[in-house]
Amino acid sequence: MLFLQYPPCSTCQKAKKWLDEHEVSYVARHIKEENPTKEELSQWYARSGLPLKRFFNTSGLAYKALNLKEKLPTMSEEEQLDLLATDGMLVKRPILVDENFVLVGFKPVEWEETLRK
């Protein structure tokens, strides 16, 4: 399982603690130092069943600086994926990736239900 995180992020810290407490084995990856590629993002997006907007860190400084709230609705999925692949700080975190699922953001109940399957 791949755990994408930004270590200073308090939500990522809670998610990591949750994974450790539930003895879930994972490989941690620093999302800013090792930004997801367009190919990875495309696969995760397809596997997640979520709208692509959910992959954006809408509360982040980069999102606000680029005025993406206004721009995203007019961008194609291809353009959005290209943009996400340019900067890990644009990507919502944490992300937990397995061959059977992709979880974006940390919601303990959702993680527990998904990992129990």
Secondary structure as the mmCIF struct_conf table of DSSP 4:
data_model
#
loop_
_struct_conf.conf_type_id
_struct_conf.id
_struct_conf.beg_label_comp_id
_struct_conf.beg_label_asym_id
_struct_conf.beg_label_seq_id
_struct_conf.end_label_comp_id
_struct_conf.end_label_asym_id
_struct_conf.end_label_seq_id
STRN STRN1 LEU A 2 GLN A 5
TURN_TY1_P TURN_TY1_P1 PRO A 7 PRO A 8
HELX_RH_AL_P HELX_RH_AL_P1 SER A 10 GLU A 21
TURN_TY1_P TURN_TY1_P2 HIS A 22 GLU A 23
STRN STRN2 VAL A 27 HIS A 30
TURN_TY1_P TURN_TY1_P3 ILE A 31 GLU A 33
BEND BEND1 GLU A 34 GLU A 34
HELX_LH_PP_P HELX_LH_PP_P1 ASN A 35 THR A 37
HELX_RH_AL_P HELX_RH_AL_P2 LYS A 38 SER A 48
BEND BEND2 LEU A 50 LEU A 50
HELX_RH_3T_P HELX_RH_3T_P1 LEU A 52 PHE A 55
STRN STRN3 PHE A 56 PHE A 56
TURN_TY1_P TURN_TY1_P4 THR A 58 SER A 59
BEND BEND3 GLY A 60 GLY A 60
HELX_RH_AL_P HELX_RH_AL_P3 LEU A 61 ALA A 65
TURN_TY1_P TURN_TY1_P5 LEU A 66 ASN A 67
HELX_RH_AL_P HELX_RH_AL_P4 LEU A 68 LYS A 71
HELX_RH_3T_P HELX_RH_3T_P2 LEU A 72 THR A 74
BEND BEND4 MET A 75 MET A 75
HELX_RH_AL_P HELX_RH_AL_P5 GLU A 77 LEU A 84
TURN_TY1_P TURN_TY1_P6 ALA A 85 THR A 86
HELX_RH_3T_P HELX_RH_3T_P3 GLY A 88 LEU A 90
STRN STRN4 VAL A 91 VAL A 91
BEND BEND5 ARG A 93 ARG A 93
STRN STRN5 ILE A 95 VAL A 97
BEND BEND6 GLU A 99 ASN A 100
STRN STRN6 VAL A 102 VAL A 104
BEND BEND7 GLY A 105 GLY A 105
HELX_RH_AL_P HELX_RH_AL_P6 PRO A 108 ARG A 116
#
